[in-house]
Amino acid sequence: MSVRTLQGNRRWLALGGCLLWLAFTLFPLYWVAITSFKTPLAVVGGPTYLPFVDFEPTLTAWNELSPASAAPSTTPSSPR
């Protein structure tokens, strides 16, 4: 049985079920993506879903992962 062969209400129910399943499977990916743009305090502060509405996105977590941040900020001085 294919969705293409369904008629009437059964076709709309199948489409609705597919859309619900799509939302169910994509929401965790969306959650991970928006969480990566939150500050550490915003992550533990409770659920917020809409960037620029519920919270101000930052690149703090992404900056910590960049290779430039792995370099020491000060160079050690050599003894004379």
SVG drawing of the C-alpha trace seen along z (x, -y; Angstrom):
<svg xmlns="http://www.w3.org/2000/svg" viewBox="-12 -39 82 41">
<polyline fill="none" stroke="black" stroke-width="0.4" points="0.0,0.0 1.4,-3.4 0.3,-6.9 -0.2,-7.6 -3.0,-5.0 -4.8,-6.2 -7.9,-8.3 -9.7,-10.9 -9.3,-11.1 -6.9,-8.1 -4.4,-10.0 -4.6,-13.1 -4.1,-11.0 -1.1,-9.3 0.3,-12.7 -0.4,-14.1 1.3,-11.0 4.4,-11.6 4.6,-15.2 4.3,-14.4 7.0,-11.8 9.2,-14.3 8.8,-16.9 9.4,-14.2 12.7,-13.2 14.0,-16.7 13.2,-18.5 16.2,-16.9 18.6,-18.1 17.1,-21.6 17.5,-21.5 21.2,-20.6 21.7,-23.4 20.1,-26.2 21.7,-25.0 25.2,-25.4 24.5,-29.1 23.5,-29.6 25.7,-30.7 26.4,-28.1 24.0,-29.9 21.3,-29.9 21.7,-26.2 21.0,-25.3 18.5,-28.1 15.5,-26.4 14.1,-25.7 14.1,-28.4 13.3,-27.6 13.5,-30.7 16.8,-32.5 16.6,-36.3 13.2,-36.0 13.8,-33.8 17.6,-34.3 20.5,-36.2 22.6,-33.8 26.4,-33.8 29.4,-32.0 31.0,-31.4 30.9,-27.6 32.1,-27.7 35.0,-30.0 36.1,-27.6 36.4,-24.8 38.4,-26.8 42.1,-26.0 43.1,-29.6 41.6,-29.3 43.8,-26.3 46.9,-28.4 48.2,-29.8 47.2,-33.4 50.6,-34.4 53.9,-33.1 56.0,-31.8 59.1,-33.9 62.4,-32.0 64.7,-32.4 67.8,-34.6"/>
</svg>
